[in-house]
Amino acid sequence: MPATINNVEFVGQDLSGHDFAKKTLRNVNFDHCALVKADLTRATFIGCSFNAATLTRATLKGARFEDCQFSRAALDQVDAQQSAFVTGGTISYDPSNNSLPELDSVGTIFEHATLSGANFTGASLVRANFSDVQALKANFRDAKLQRASFDRCALAGSSFFGAQLEGADFSLCADARSVLPESALRVVTFFKRLEPAALESLLAAHQCWLASNGAEGERLVLRAVDLFRHNFRDRDLSGSDFRSCRLDQASFQGCRLIAADFRDASLGGTVFRASDLRGAKLDSKAITKVRLLDSRL
């Protein structure tokens, strides 16, 4: 096989155990391929597609993937040490203040992929987006994960020791706190920020949803949103979903919160004044941290 491969369609082929080591591949389509135990060591893939491909136990050591797609790919137990997953953006650093890498586009997207047991030691995954990914017992030791996003991922048993995690977003990842090293908890994000105009729009849609008995508008669902010290006054928020939100020192004054869901929300010093909380769902531990002033339970 030549050292350079361009514009080839391998769709659905069984390439298990195939040797792509040190080769350069451009615009090659590996969708639905079997690449079990394939050797991709120090290969370069540019604009390639691995959607629904099976790369279980493949060797990706030192490989480079530029603008590649991995939707629904299986990368269980791959060895991806020192590999790089990047886009066409330029990574730059400001040496004057040791700032985070800046990338002019999003990183590689791993959507509905499986990475269980994969070894990403030292891999470059800056701004990568892991969405609905199974990454049980994956090894991200010393990986570059600045501003990466882990949405609805399963990470039980995974290791992030020594990983660069500044600005990484774990706000929609339920088990992140249990696997991240203590030092990482100070630099990652567990809550999403919402612009005031966007929040007002969601609140208006919720009012319409209530007024129409669900026929119009949309129910307020704010999962893992940062609402620290936010002031909710005279709002009807019945049936709203605040699960896993940061509501510390927020104020609910004169609000209707019938059947609202506050499970797993952070409620340190939250004030409920003259509010109706009948049927609301509050964790037993969380309710001891709130202030209930003339409110109904």
C-alpha positions in Angstrom: 0.0 0.0 0.0 1.4 3.5 -0.9 2.5 5.9 1.8 -0.2 8.4 0.8 -3.9 7.4 0.3 -6.3 10.0 -1.0 -10.1 10.0 -1.6 -10.7 6.3 -1.0 -14.1 4.8 0.0 -13.6 1.9 2.4 -17.2 2.0 3.6 -18.3 -1.2 5.4 -15.1 -3.1 4.7 -13.3 -5.4 7.2 -9.9 -3.9 7.7 -9.2 -5.6 11.0 -5.5 -5.9 11.7 -4.6 -3.7 8.7 -1.4 -1.8 8.8 -1.8 2.0 8.2 1.3 2.9 10.3 3.1 6.1 9.3 0.8 6.6 6.3 -0.9 9.8 5.3 -4.6 9.5 4.5 -6.7 12.4 3.1 -10.5 12.4 2.7 -10.7 8.6 3.3 -14.1 7.2 4.3 -13.9 4.5 7.0 -17.7 4.7 7.9 -19.0 1.3 9.3 -15.6 -0.3 8.8 -14.1 -2.9 11.1 -10.6 -1.7 12.1 -10.2 -4.1 15.1 -6.6 -4.3 16.1 -5.6 -2.1 13.1 -2.2 -0.4 13.3 -2.5 3.4 12.9 0.7 4.2 14.7 2.0 7.7 13.8 -0.3 7.8 10.8 -1.9 11.1 9.7 -5.6 11.3 8.9 -6.9 14.5 7.3 -10.7 15.0 6.7 -11.3 11.3 7.3 -14.6 9.8 8.5 -14.8 7.0 11.1 -18.6 7.2 11.7 -19.9 3.9 13.2 -16.5 2.3 12.7 -15.1 -0.3 15.1 -11.6 0.5 16.2 -11.6 -1.8 19.2 -8.0 -2.5 20.4 -6.6 -0.6 17.5 -3.2 1.1 18.0 -3.3 4.9 17.5 -0.1 5.8 19.2 1.3 9.1 18.0 -1.4 9.3 15.2 -2.8 12.6 14.1 -6.4 13.2 13.2 -7.3 16.5 11.6 -11.0 17.4 10.9 -12.0 13.7 11.4 -15.4 12.4 12.4 -16.1 9.7 15.0 -19.9 9.7 15.5 -21.0 6.4 17.0 -17.5 5.0 16.6 -16.3 2.2 18.9 -12.8 2.9 20.3 -12.9 0.5 23.2 -9.4 -0.4 24.5 -7.6 1.6 21.8 -4.0 2.7 22.6 -4.1 6.4 21.7 -1.0 7.5 23.7 0.5 10.8 22.4 -2.1 11.0 19.6 -3.6 14.3 18.5 -7.3 15.0 17.6 -7.5 18.5 16.2 -9.4 20.7 13.7 -8.2 23.0 11.0 -7.9 25.8 13.6 -4.6 27.2 14.7 -3.6 26.6 18.3 -1.8 29.5 19.8 -0.4 30.3 23.3 0.3 33.7 25.0 3.6 33.0 26.7 3.3 36.3 28.7 0.5 35.0 30.9 0.5 31.2 30.3 -3.1 31.4 29.1 -5.1 28.6 27.7 -4.7 27.5 24.1 -6.9 29.4 21.7 -8.5 27.5 18.9 -10.6 29.3 16.2 -13.0 26.3 15.9 -14.4 23.5 18.0 -12.4 20.4 18.6 -13.0 16.8 17.4 -16.5 15.5 18.1 -17.0 12.1 19.7 -20.8 11.7 19.6 -22.5 8.5 20.8 -19.0 6.8 20.7 -17.7 4.2 23.1 -14.2 4.7 24.5 -14.3 2.2 27.4 -10.8 1.1 28.4 -9.2 3.4 25.8 -5.7 4.8 26.6 -5.4 8.5 25.7 -2.3 9.1 27.8 -0.7 12.4 26.7 -3.2 12.7 23.8 -4.1 16.2 22.5 -7.9 16.7 22.8 -8.1 20.5 23.2 -11.8 21.6 22.9 -12.9 18.1 22.0 -16.6 17.5 22.4 -17.6 14.2 24.0 -21.3 13.8 23.8 -23.3 10.8 25.1 -20.0 8.8 25.2 -19.3 5.7 27.2 -15.8 6.1 28.5 -15.7 3.6 31.4 -12.2 3.0 32.8 -10.7 5.2 30.1 -7.2 6.6 30.7 -6.8 10.3 30.1 -3.6 10.6 32.1 -1.5 13.7 31.1 -3.9 14.4 28.2 -4.5 17.9 26.9 -8.2 18.5 27.5 -8.4 22.3 27.9 -11.9 23.5 27.2 -13.1 20.0 26.2 -16.7 19.3 26.8 -18.1 16.1 28.4 -21.9 16.0 27.9 -23.9 13.1 29.4 -20.8 10.9 29.5 -20.3 7.8 31.6 -16.8 8.1 33.2 -16.8 5.6 36.0 -13.4 4.2 36.7 -11.6 6.6 34.3 -8.4 8.4 35.2 -7.6 12.1 34.6 -4.4 12.2 36.7 -2.1 14.9 35.4 -4.5 15.9 32.6 -4.6 19.6 31.6 -8.3 20.4 32.3 -8.5 24.2 32.4 -11.9 25.3 31.3 -13.2 21.8 30.6 -16.9 21.5 30.9 -18.4 18.6 33.0 -21.7 20.3 33.8 -23.8 17.6 32.2 -21.7 14.7 33.4 -23.2 13.2 36.6 -20.2 11.1 37.8 -17.4 13.6 36.9 -16.8 14.7 40.5 -16.1 11.1 41.6 -13.3 10.5 39.0 -11.6 13.9 38.6 -8.6 14.6 40.8 -9.1 17.2 43.5 -6.8 19.7 41.8 -9.1 19.6 38.7 -12.1 20.6 40.7 -10.8 24.2 40.8 -10.3 24.6 37.1 -13.2 22.7 35.4 -16.8 23.9 35.0 -19.7 22.0 36.6 -22.4 24.6 35.7 -23.4 26.2 32.4 -23.9 30.0 32.3 -27.0 31.5 30.7 -27.2 35.0 29.4 -30.0 37.1 31.1 -31.9 37.6 27.8 -31.8 33.8 27.1 -33.1 33.1 30.7 -36.0 35.7 30.3 -36.9 34.0 27.0 -37.1 30.6 28.7 -39.2 32.1 31.6 -41.6 33.7 29.1 -42.0 30.4 27.3 -42.7 28.6 30.6 -45.5 31.2 31.4 -47.0 30.4 28.0 -46.7 26.7 28.8 -48.6 27.1 32.1 -51.3 29.4 30.7 -52.0 27.0 27.8 -51.9 23.8 30.0 -48.9 22.6 27.9 -50.4 23.3 24.5 -48.0 26.2 23.7 -44.7 27.5 24.9 -42.2 25.2 26.7 -41.7 23.9 30.2 -38.7 25.5 32.0 -35.8 22.9 32.1 -32.5 24.3 33.5 -30.2 21.4 34.0 -26.8 22.2 35.6 -27.2 26.0 35.0 -25.4 28.5 37.1 -28.0 30.7 38.9 -25.9 31.8 41.8 -27.6 34.7 43.6 -30.3 35.0 41.0 -33.4 36.9 42.0 -36.7 35.2 41.1 -39.5 37.5 42.1 -43.3 36.9 41.7 -42.8 34.2 39.1 -45.0 31.2 38.5 -42.4 28.4 38.1 -44.6 25.5 38.9 -43.5 22.3 37.2 -40.1 23.7 36.4 -36.9 21.6 36.4 -33.9 23.0 38.3 -32.1 19.7 38.8 -28.3 19.9 39.3 -28.4 23.8 39.1 -26.3 26.1 41.2 -28.9 28.1 43.2 -26.7 29.0 46.1 -27.9 32.3 47.7 -30.6 32.7 45.0 -33.9 34.3 46.1 -37.4 33.1 45.3 -39.8 35.7 46.6 -43.5 35.4 46.1 -43.0 32.5 43.6 -45.3 29.6 42.8 -43.1 26.5 42.7 -45.7 23.8 42.9 -44.1 20.4 41.8 -40.9 22.1 40.9 -37.9 19.8 40.8 -34.8 20.8 42.8 -33.1 17.4 43.1 -29.3 17.5 43.1 -29.4 21.3 43.0 -26.9 23.3 45.1 -29.0 25.3 47.5 -26.6 26.7 50.1 -28.3 29.8 51.6 -31.1 29.8 49.0 -34.1 31.9 50.3 -37.7 30.9 49.7 -39.9 33.8 50.9 -43.7 33.7 50.8 -43.4 31.0 48.1 -45.6 28.0 47.4 -43.5 24.8 47.3 -46.3 22.3 47.6 -45.2 19.0 45.8 -41.8 20.4 45.1 -38.9 17.8 45.0 -36.1 18.8 47.4 -33.3 16.5 48.6 -33.5 15.9 52.4 -30.0 17.2 52.9 -30.5 20.2 50.7 -33.6 21.4 52.5 -31.6 21.9 55.7 -29.4 24.5 53.9 -32.3 26.7 52.6 -34.2 29.5 54.4 -37.9 29.0 54.3 -39.7 32.3 55.3 -43.5 32.2 55.3 -43.5 29.6 52.5 -45.8 26.6 52.0 -44.5 23.1 51.8 
